[in-house]
Amino acid sequence: MPEGLEASKRGPRVGAATPPFEALDQFGRKQTFETIRGPAGALIVFIRSADW
C-alpha cells in the first residue's frame, strides 16, 4: 500500500452496505446490485487489467 494512504480510503469496510452502482454485463445489459443479488447474496470481484 502506498505510504500515507489511510485505511479509510482503501475501500468499504467489512460489513458495509454495497454502494449503488451500474455496470454492463458480458451481454451489454445494465446490471445493478439488486439485479444480480440472489437469495444467498452476491460476490462481486473487481479485477484491474494491465490493459487500462
C-alpha positions in Angstrom: 0.0 0.0 0.0 1.4 3.4 -0.9 2.8 5.4 2.0 0.3 7.9 3.5 -2.8 6.1 2.2 -5.2 5.9 5.2 -7.0 2.7 5.8 -10.3 4.6 5.5 -9.5 5.4 1.8 -8.8 1.8 0.7 -12.4 0.9 0.2 -15.6 0.0 2.0 -15.3 -1.6 5.5 -16.2 -5.2 6.0 -19.9 -5.5 6.5 -20.7 -2.1 5.0 -23.7 -1.8 2.6 -22.9 -2.0 -1.1 -22.8 1.4 -2.6 -25.1 1.9 -5.6 -23.6 1.0 -8.9 -24.4 0.2 -12.5 -22.2 -1.9 -14.9 -22.7 -3.6 -18.2 -22.5 -7.4 -18.1 -20.9 -9.6 -20.8 -24.1 -9.3 -22.9 -24.2 -5.5 -22.7 -27.2 -5.4 -20.3 -27.1 -2.9 -17.4 -26.9 -4.6 -14.0 -27.1 -3.2 -10.5 -26.5 -5.0 -7.2 -30.3 -5.5 -6.9 -30.5 -7.3 -10.3 -27.6 -9.7 -9.6 -28.3 -10.4 -5.9 -29.6 -13.9 -5.3 -31.1 -15.5 -2.2 -27.7 -16.1 -0.7 -26.3 -12.6 -1.7 -23.7 -12.0 -4.3 -19.9 -12.0 -4.6 -18.6 -9.1 -6.6 -14.9 -9.2 -7.8 -13.2 -6.3 -9.4 -10.1 -7.1 -11.4 -7.8 -4.4 -12.7 -6.5 -5.2 -16.1 -3.0 -4.5 -17.4 -4.6 -3.0 -20.5 -6.0 0.0 -18.7 
